[in-house]
Structures are given as structure tokens and as C-alpha cells.
Amino acid sequence: MPPSDDFSLPLATSTWDDRERAALIDVIDSDRFTMGPRVAEFERAFAEFVGSGHAVMVNSGSSANLLAVAAAILNPEIRLAPGDEVLVPAVSWATTYSPLHQYGLRLVFVDVDPETLNMDLDKAREAITPRTRAVFAVNLLGNPQDFDALGALTAEHDLLLLEDNCEALGATFAGRQAGTFGLLGTYSSFFSHHISTMEGGLVVTDDERTYQTLLSLRAHGWIRDLPADNLLHRKSGDPFEDSFRFVLPGYNVRPLEMSGALGLLQLEKLPSIVAGRRRNAEAFQRAFASVPGVRIQREVGESSWFGFALTLTDGLEGRRGEVVRALADAGVDARPIVAGNFTRNPVIDYFDATVPAELPHADDVHDNGLFIGNHHYDVSEALNRVAALIRGLTA
């Protein structure tokens, strides 16, 4: 529900109603809490919605990224191994990068486009070396990549494409759902994202062996959840033995059955949620078209508008603290644009990484970028007032 104060603009609000609460009670009454039939039903519905062959639900979008990288590394049919280089945008969340490091891959950071905030594909082309094997693309704040250009680049250099689509559920490019352009795509259903299953995430793929690898990795690396005729390890047919046969270095990142039940209801709402966010985006673009000192994110394809990014320029450059304080005083939540230039975080010292001497656009995002919330309900009036507030700071 929207907040009562029409100028309040929180970063995130709930999309639940009584149906979601009833679904939780149904799961409690069933006495089945770990993943079961509701999770499986949600996976099938999600795969159908995005147009993918398979979907595997996990306990978070971060775990989805971990399993995606693990599945790519552990699939002998995929040309990716420790020591290989993976191109990544310099602006994203920590768990885009950490799984690559944890599987021994070398991260090659690429500057972002200052307008779209996604990876600059010209810079990506320049960063390719004979050791480059993959691109882990991020659809930042709901905004898809130019997948025509990215697809041409990966095809030309025979690169594996992985997609971190955790912030962009419901976004499309050329009529196709973001998250489905690579071998693997990841999604998040955390509270602040487009749909909420409390915690949760999904990985999608069209590749059967990759799908079966994900199923095994999700639950301890065993074969219990695999079909009798699978591509990883022959089953004996004896459930006593097959339930405790471990073939991969797996995890326990299974979701709760509650999350599957919630996902089914949230997925029904997703088209209207995205439509509401896109209507607000039209109001945002109108409101900020003439605000001096602000550059807004340029849409590629059809963004699902996770939030509204602002990069301060000209008279507002270097004044982000002042802007954020003014917004907070007016009841408007603001956050950095994801994690800014991630290479400026101390954790970079742990990574095997190539970091360019200069990342000017990522630095600009880091120092002058912020984003405010978007919602499924009408926030156009609040956006108009925010625009007026920021315009007043330039006077």
C-alpha cells in the first residue's frame, strides 16, 4: 500500500495483500516447510512467464548468482575454467563479483555507459584478451542491455554470456524477457524487488545439463532431485542409495515452501506491477527533463524501472550529501546507485582482477550518483515535488 503522506517516497513498499498472508497460513497448516510442490509449481510458472526452458528457485538472488557461476564452471561442455577472464561492469552489487572470485575466475572490470549505466560495450570490446571467456552482464536498476550489440560481441569472440537480472524482472528487449539472453540468467525476489517472496531468487536456462547441474548444486550436490535418466550420474534405481549419492561440490540454498507459494501469487501480479512502474517512469522522465544539474538513466528496450537513478552534474556535481539530506528532510529515501564503482571497495584486494587505471563514468556514479524509489502505485505527484526540490537547490 502507498504511504499516507503523498510526498513520502520510500525506497520500497509491499505488494502483498490478504492472499499472500493466506498462502503463508496454508503452508503452515500443511506442515511442509522446505521446498516442495509449491516451489516446483512456481518454478514451472516462472519459466513459462519469462520464456525459458527451466527455472530453479533458491533462497536469494545472491545464491542464484553463485549457482549460475558454479554451474557454468562445473559443466564440462562449457568452455569456462579457473584462471579464465570474465568481463564485468564496474558498477554492480557485491554478489555479482564474489562468485566469480570464489571459483577462481579473473574479473576484468569495464567502465559503464554514463547514460544507460550498463556496461560500455565499446570498452568491453577493448578489454577482450585471448584469455577472455565470458561476460557477466548486469541489467542495472531494471534497464536491459542492448542485447543486439552484446550478442554480436559475444558471438564474434565466442564468449559465454551470463546475465545478472536480479534488478530487472519484467524488463524486455525486442520483446524478449531480460535474463533469458545468456546461457544462464538470475533473478531476485527479495522484498525491495519487483516481486517479493520474503527472500528468494531464481536461475533460468534452456540447457538441460546446466539445469540438472543447478538442481544438484542447490541441494548438497546429490542426485536425489535428478530424473532417473539424467546427464550427471547414473542412478542405481535403489532409493536408499540414490538419495545419498553426492556427485558435485554443492550447497544448501534451497528455498522455503512459503516462498514458492508467495511466488505464485506475486507472479500473477507482476504484469500490473511492471505496468505501474513504467507509468511512473514516464512521469519521472517528464518531471526531470528540464531539471538542471541532473542526468537521468536512458532507457534501453523496455526497462522495468527498479528505481530512478540521478547523476548530479554541473552546479550539483560534488553536492550529493546536500541533495540526499534535502531529500531525507522531505521524506524521500535515497541510496547510492547500487554499489557505485565497486573497485573502490576494500574487498577488491582479495580478487584476482584487472582494474583499468581510469573508470571515469563509474567514478562519477560513485561520487555523484543516487537513486530514489519506484513503486507499483502512482507516485507521479511525489516525483514532481522531488524535481521541484532539486531544481530549487540549483537556484
N, C-alpha and C positions, 0 to 999 in steps of 0.2 A: 504494500500500500504506500502511496505517496505521503510524505510528511505533511503535517497540518500547516506549517508556515510555507507559503508559496514562494518565498525567496530562499528557503533552505534547499541546499543541493548536496546531499550526501554522496559519498563515493559509490555506495551500493545499497540496495534495498531488496527485500524478499519478494519473490514471485510465487510464493506458496499461498494456498488458501485451505479451506477445510478438507478438500480432497486429499492433499498431501498428508495432513495430520491423520486422517482416517486410514490412509495407506500404512502409516507407521504403526498404528494400533493393530491393523490386520497382520502385519509381520510379527509383532509381539505375541499376538494370540496364536499364531502358527507355531511358535516355539522353534522356528528355524531362523538363525541369525546370520551365519556365514553364508557366502554366496550359494544360491540355489536356483530354483526355476524362475524367479522374478528377474534375477540378474541375467540369466540366459535369454529371457524374453526381451529384456531391454537391449541386449547386445544385438539381437536379430532386428529389432525395430530401428536401432541407431544405424546399423549398416545399411538398411534399406533407405533410411532418410538421406544419408549422405551419398548413397550410390556406390558403396564399397562392398567387396565380396564378403569381408569378415570384420567384426568388431570384437575386441577383447576389453572388458571392463577391469579396471584396477582401482586402487584406493586413492589415487591422486593423479593430477596431470604430471607432477614431477616423476612419479613412478612410471607413468606412461612413457615419458622420455627415456627413462632408464631401460625399460624393457625394449623400446624401439632400437636403441643403440645395441643392446645386448643381442637381440635377435639378428640384427644385421651382421654383427661380428661372428656369431656362432653358427650362422648358416653357411656351410661350405660352398654353396652355389653362388654366394655373393662375394665380390672381389673387394673385401674390406678387412684389414688386419691391423693389429697393434703396430704403431710406427707410421701408419698412413696419415696423410694430411686431410683435414676436413675444414672447408670454408664455413665460417660462422659470422653473422653480423656482430658488430661491436656493441650494439645496444640490444639487450635482451635480459632475461631472468637467469638467476644462478643455475637453475636446473636444466637450462638448455646446454650449458657447458660441462657441468660436472660429470655426467655420464660418459662423455667423450674422453675426458681425462681419466676416469676410472677404468676405462677399457683400453688405455694405452695409446690413444689416438692423439695426433698433434693438431692442436687448434690453430687455425690461421684466421686471424681477426681481419674483417673487412669493414671499411667505413660504410656509413649509411647514407642514403639519399636524403638531403635536408628537407625535402618536401613530403615524400611518402613515408619516411622514417624506416623503410625496409632496406635490406642490403643493396648497396650500389653495385649494379651488375657490371658496369664498366670496370670498377675497382676489383670486382670478383675475378673478372677475366685476367686482369693484370697479376693477380695473386696466384694463379694456377702454375704449378710446377710439375715435373714428372712424377712427384710423389703424391700429388693430389688425387684423391679417390672419391670424395663425396662433398656434397653441400648440405648443410643442415639449415634450411631456410626458416625464417620466423615471420609469421604474418602479424605484424605488430599492431596492438590495440584494435584488432578486428580488420585490419587493412590487408587484403591479399597482395602477394607478389604479382608482378607482370609475368604470368606463367608461360606466355608465348616466348618471351625473351629468355626467361630462365630455362625453359625446356630446350630451347635451341642451344644454349650454352652447355647444358649438361650432356646433350646428345653429341655435340661437336667434340667434347673432350671425354666422352664415355664415363661420366661421373654419376654416382649413385645420388639420388635425391631423397632426402628425408625432410619432413615438414613438422615444425612445432606450430600447431594451430590452436594452442591452448587458449589464446585470447580471441579467436576468430570463428567460433562455431556459428554457422549460418551465413558466413560470407561466401560469395561466389565470384568466379572469374570465368567469363564466356559461358555462363550458365552452369558451370560445374562447381561443386562444393569445394571450398578450400579445405585442405587436409587430405585430399584424395589424389593429388598430382604426383606424389612420390611413391616409392616402394612402401613406405610407412608414414602415417600421419597421426599426430597426437592431439588430444583434446582434454580440457579440464572441465569438471562440473563442481568446482568449489563455489562457495556462497556468492562471491562477488562476480562470478562469470555469467554467461548468458542463461544457462540453466544451473540449478543447484540440487545436488544430491547429498548435501552436507559436505562431505569430502568425496572426491571421485575423479576418475579420468578414464579415457579410452584410447586404444590404439586400433587403427584400421589398416587393412592391407587387402590386396587382391591375390596375393601369392599364398598358395596352400601350405608350402613348407614353412614359410615365415609365420603363418597363422598358428600352425601346430607348435612351432618353437615358442611363440608367445604363451600358448596355453601351458606348456611345460614350465617355462620360466616363472610364470605367475604364481605357481604353487610348488615350490621346493625343487623344481627340476625333475619331478616324477612323471611317469607316463600314465598315471591313473586317469587323467582327464582326456586322453587322446583316443581317437577312434581305434577300433580293433585293427583295421588295416591302415596304419599310419606310416609316415615317412621318416620317423626318427628312430624307432626301435621296435623290433618285432615283439608283439605280446605273446605270452605263452597260452593264454586262454584261461589260466587259473587266477581268479580274482585275488586270492590270498597273496600270490607272488606279484601280480601286476599292479596291485595297489601300493606296493612299496619298492618299486624299481626306479632308481634315480639315474638319469642319463645326462642332465645338464646342470651347470652350477647356478641353481635357481634361487628364488627369493620366496617370501610370503608377502605378496602385495595384493591379496585378494580383497575385493570389496565386500561390504555388508549386504545382506539381502534387503535391508531397508533402503540402501542406495539404489538398488535395481528397481524397487517398487516406486521410489520417488522419480527415478529417471523416466519411467514410462509415462507418468503424468506430465512431467516437465517437457518431454519431447512433444507431446500434444500441443503444448502452449508455445513452443519455440517459434513457429512462423509468425504468430502475433507479437511475440516478444521482439523479434528482429524487425518486424514492420514498425513497431513503436519506436525502436531505437533509430531506425532510418528516418522516420518523420522528424524526430528531434534533431538529427544531423542536418536536415535541410534548414531547420530553424537556426542551428548553430552556425552554419555557413553563411546564412543571411546576416545574422547578428554581428559576426566578426569580419565580414567582408570589408568594412570601412574603418575598423579599429586600428589606429596607428600603433606601431611598436609590437605587433603580434603576427607571427606566421602560423597558420593552421595546417594540419595534415592534409595532403592532397590524396583524394580517394583513388584507388585503383580497383577496377572491376566494381563489385558491389560490396562495400565494407559492411560488417555487422556492428561497427562502431562500439567497441568495448568501452571507450571513453573518448573525451575530446582533448586532443593534445594542443598545447600552445608553446611556441618557442618565441621567447622575448627578443626583440630586435631594436635597433635604432635607439630611441630615447628610453626604452625599458631594458635594454641589454645591461646585464650586471645588477639588476634590481629585483631579482626573483624573490629574495627574502621579503622585501617590502610588499610585493604583489601577493605572496602567499599569506602574509599577515593580514592584509586588507581583505582577502577572500575569507579567511578564518573568522574575522570580526563580523563578516556579513553572513556567516552560517554556511559557507561553501567549503567543502573538503577539497584539498588538492594534494597531489602526490608527485614525486619525480616521474619522468617518463620511463617506466619500468625500472631498470637499474642504472640508467644513464650509460656512460661509457664504462662498460664492465671491466675493461683492462685497468681502470684506476682503482679497483678494489684490491686490498692486500692479498686476497686469495689467489690472485694471478701468479704469485710467486711459486705456487705449488704446481702450476700447469706447465706441460711441455707445449709451448705456444710460440707462434710468430706474431709479434705485435709491431705494426708499422711505426716508424718514427713519428708520424703525424696521423691523427684521426680527427681532423678539424670539425667535421659535422657531428661525430659522436661526442666530441668535447663540447660543442655548442649545446647539444641536447643535455649533456651532463650539467652544464653551468647555467643554462637559460631555459631549460625545458620543464614543463609541468603538465599534468592533465587533471581534468575535472570529470565528475561522474556523468554517465548517461544511464537512462532507465527505460523501462517498457512503457511507462506512463508519460504524459505530456509535461515537459519541463521547459517549454519554449519561453514562457514569461520569465522564469528564473535565468535562462540564458541571456535574454535581452538585458536583464538587470546586471548580470555579470559583465556583459560587454560595456554597458554604460559605466560601471565601476572602474574597469580597466582603462577605458577612454579618459576618465577623469584623472587618472594617475599621470597621463601624458600631457595634461593641460599646463 
